[in-house]
Amino acid sequence: MAQTFSLSVTGMTCASCVGRAQKAIEAVGGVQSAAVNLANETATVQLNDRSVLADVTAALNKAGYPAREQTIRLSVEGMTCASCVGRVEKAALSQAGVVHAAANLANETLQITLIEGVASVDGITAAIKAIGYTARATDPVATQTSSERKTAEATELRGKLILAAVLTLPVFVVEMGGTCIRRFITGSCGPSGRTSAGPCNSYLPRRSWLGLVAGSIKKGFRPWRGCRRI
């Protein structure tokens, strides 16, 4: 009997991404149909058997659009030996969407990694209870809506943009500052300081007041040196 799962897919930014993600899913044997949605970042897949789900997530990872995963910790009561640990882990892994499960006998905990939107904490705890152990989440399970994730991503990108601008500004000043200052002092456009024919001469004087001041300082505040007396 066919089973339908909805995966939360990361990394998609355009229609081409949607096409590549859907193509990767459809290439997996046992997939009857696949529909990828860019707006809500999900992939709805219909499988012949739920064991194919692991192959689907592997194909998405290879294509560069991994399914979103979540790691949670459960407190498990009733484990007394290594066999108990094995049974608890097996019960957790029997649930669709559970990627990894590791039970710790010393502190009576179970850490699991699951595919967001497929596996649920309630389903896992129920499966563990069915084999004679009591499990509960030690921390509240934090989930984000699609809009919250997009807001977080936009904030991160804004921070990276500001950092890039801050790092680029000194380079811009060093590269362009010398040319701008020379043009302002001498009123010239050429790299050698000579006036060249071009649009700069239409708004920059051949000798600006700042150039006269600089020349006076160079001559020891005697701008009249070299003038012919009458």
C-alpha positions as MATLAB code, in Angstrom:
seq = 'MAQTFSLSVTGMTCASCVGRAQKAIEAVGGVQSAAVNLANETATVQLNDRSVLADVTAALNKAGYPAREQTIRLSVEGMTCASCVGRVEKAALSQAGVVHAAANLANETLQITLIEGVASVDGITAAIKAIGYTARATDPVATQTSSERKTAEATELRGKLILAAVLTLPVFVVEMGGTCIRRFITGSCGPSGRTSAGPCNSYLPRRSWLGLVAGSIKKGFRPWRGCRRI';
ca = [
       0.000    0.000    0.000;
       1.366    3.397   -0.994;
       2.286    5.820    1.764;
       2.532    9.603    1.504;
       5.086   11.720    3.374;
       5.753   15.440    3.467;
       9.396   16.451    3.842;
      10.709   19.889    4.742;
      13.411   20.648    2.152;
      16.187   23.219    2.589;
      18.329   25.119    0.075;
      15.729   25.804   -2.629;
      15.723   29.360   -3.978;
      14.204   29.216   -7.472;
      12.195   27.135   -9.934;
      15.371   25.412  -11.144;
      16.031   24.207   -7.602;
      12.511   22.791   -7.458;
      13.064   20.932  -10.718;
      16.378   19.457   -9.597;
      15.001   18.383   -6.217;
      11.961   16.760   -7.801;
      14.092   15.011  -10.413;
      16.359   13.615   -7.680;
      13.370   12.217   -5.775;
      11.719   10.686   -8.831;
      14.963    8.903   -9.727;
      14.710    6.808   -6.531;
      13.225    3.365   -7.002;
       9.937    2.871   -5.191;
       8.772    6.483   -5.572;
       5.333    6.620   -7.180;
       5.028   10.408   -7.334;
       6.691   13.566   -6.047;
       5.586   17.183   -5.799;
       7.994   19.879   -4.605;
       6.671   23.258   -3.429;
       9.018   26.238   -3.295;
       6.676   28.518   -1.313;
       6.420   26.316    1.753;
       9.706   24.436    1.120;
       8.197   20.978    1.167;
       8.322   17.835   -0.919;
       5.308   15.549   -0.888;
       6.276   12.018   -1.916;
       4.229    8.881   -2.406;
       6.198    5.695   -1.764;
       5.556    1.998   -2.276;
       7.186    1.296    1.078;
       8.312    3.614    3.868;
      11.768    2.026    3.866;
      12.358    3.943    0.624;
      12.225    7.179    2.639;
      15.891    6.800    3.607;
      16.839    6.581   -0.087;
      14.787    9.712   -0.821;
      16.553   11.746    1.859;
      19.917   10.466    0.643;
      19.059   11.547   -2.920;
      18.072   15.021   -1.707;
      21.320   15.327    0.236;
      23.318   14.363   -2.850;
      21.436   16.912   -4.970;
      22.219   19.658   -2.454;
      18.733   20.053   -0.982;
      18.772   18.102    2.291;
      15.600   17.367    4.190;
      15.424   19.368    7.411;
      16.287   17.254   10.449;
      15.765   17.758   14.161;
      17.588   16.250   17.139;
      15.702   15.690   20.388;
      16.450   13.980   23.698;
      14.021   11.701   25.527;
      14.144   10.467   29.091;
      13.527    6.719   29.199;
      12.615    4.846   32.389;
      12.883    1.099   32.877;
      16.167    0.304   31.087;
      18.326   -2.043   33.186;
      20.763   -3.676   30.747;
      22.304   -3.547   27.274;
      19.399   -5.560   25.879;
      16.993   -2.873   27.081;
      19.104   -0.272   25.259;
      18.929   -2.259   22.035;
      15.154   -2.723   22.279;
      14.551    0.989   22.905;
      16.730    1.997   19.968;
      15.028   -0.548   17.702;
      11.583    0.744   18.706;
      12.581    4.328   17.913;
      14.123    3.382   14.549;
      10.960    1.494   13.612;
       9.173    4.832   13.254;
       9.197    6.391    9.793;
      11.430    9.444    9.634;
      13.782    8.487   12.477;
      17.314    8.694   11.064;
      19.380    7.897   14.148;
      18.758    6.675   17.703;
      21.249    6.265   20.550;
      20.188    5.208   24.034;
      22.355    5.758   27.116;
      21.845    3.344   29.984;
      23.822    5.382   32.545;
      21.683    8.518   32.357;
      18.548    6.801   30.989;
      18.221    8.976   27.899;
      17.573    8.451   24.218;
      18.881   10.905   21.626;
      17.189   10.681   18.253;
      17.535   12.493   14.946;
      14.360   12.655   12.908;
      13.159   14.124    9.640;
      11.051   17.171   10.386;
       7.474   16.775    9.281;
       7.625   12.973    9.047;
       8.377   11.545   12.499;
       6.745   12.842   15.675;
       7.763   12.701   19.322;
       4.364   11.329   20.295;
       4.696    8.442   17.859;
       8.188    7.586   19.129;
       7.199    7.683   22.803;
       4.166    5.525   22.043;
       6.360    2.947   20.285;
       8.720    2.829   23.281;
       5.821    2.523   25.724;
       4.463   -0.402   23.710;
       7.572   -2.472   24.541;
       7.375   -1.743   28.269;
       9.372    1.455   28.822;
       8.291    4.992   29.682;
       9.656    7.820   27.538;
       9.108   11.569   27.633;
      10.757   14.601   26.125;
      13.254   16.201   28.511;
      13.057   19.595   26.764;
      10.205   21.246   24.897;
      10.466   20.437   21.197;
      11.241   23.693   19.410;
       9.755   24.018   15.952;
       9.824   26.916   13.509;
       7.226   27.841   10.969;
       8.236   28.537    7.388;
       7.824   32.304    7.870;
       9.966   32.223   11.019;
      12.707   30.351    9.183;
      12.608   32.828    6.293;
      12.853   35.748    8.736;
      15.856   34.129   10.413;
      17.527   33.524    7.041;
      16.874   37.134    5.955;
      18.410   38.418    9.197;
      21.488   36.251    8.671;
      21.896   37.432    5.068;
      21.501   41.077    6.149;
      24.283   40.631    8.689;
      26.563   39.111    6.050;
      25.811   41.997    3.684;
      26.697   44.594    6.320;
      29.929   42.752    7.144;
      30.862   42.608    3.450;
      30.212   46.355    3.077;
      32.356   47.169    6.134;
      35.242   45.069    4.808;
      34.947   46.512    1.291;
      34.840   50.202    2.297;
      38.545   50.527    3.262;
      39.586   48.956   -0.051;
      37.365   51.395   -1.951;
      38.775   54.380   -0.049;
      42.383   53.300   -0.662;
      41.800   52.648   -4.360;
      39.649   55.675   -5.174;
      40.639   58.158   -2.487;
      44.035   59.051   -3.975;
      42.587   59.820   -7.392;
      39.766   61.938   -5.987;
      42.083   63.967   -3.744;
      44.552   64.593   -6.601;
      41.751   65.789   -8.850;
      40.440   68.094   -6.143;
      43.864   69.647   -5.423;
      45.221   70.012   -8.945;
      42.064   70.128  -10.973;
      43.552   67.531  -13.313;
      42.184   64.230  -14.583;
      45.275   62.432  -15.856;
      47.263   60.043  -13.691;
      50.445   62.127  -14.107;
      48.837   65.282  -12.812;
      48.517   66.950  -16.240;
      45.159   68.176  -17.357;
      43.675   65.993  -20.031;
      40.904   66.790  -22.411;
      37.732   65.326  -21.051;
      34.585   65.955  -19.055;
      36.527   66.617  -15.829;
      37.682   70.028  -17.072;
      34.124   71.164  -17.347;
      33.685   71.297  -13.569;
      37.237   71.252  -12.085;
      39.436   74.397  -12.340;
      43.027   74.057  -13.498;
      44.234   75.419  -10.172;
      41.982   75.192   -7.170;
      42.326   77.228   -3.977;
      43.485   74.096   -2.145;
      46.293   73.728   -4.679;
      47.453   77.313   -4.002;
      47.483   76.669   -0.249;
      49.453   73.462   -0.718;
      51.918   75.269   -2.961;
      52.367   78.043   -0.389;
      53.136   75.526    2.347;
      55.687   73.839    0.097;
      57.437   77.183   -0.548;
      57.522   78.074    3.121;
      54.402   80.257    3.186;
      55.925   82.537    0.502;
      53.638   82.168   -2.481;
      55.180   85.311   -3.998;
      58.629   83.680   -4.473;
      59.636   83.748   -8.053;
      57.425   86.732   -8.898;
      59.140   89.501  -10.888;
      59.398   92.781   -9.082;
      58.311   95.888  -10.942;
];
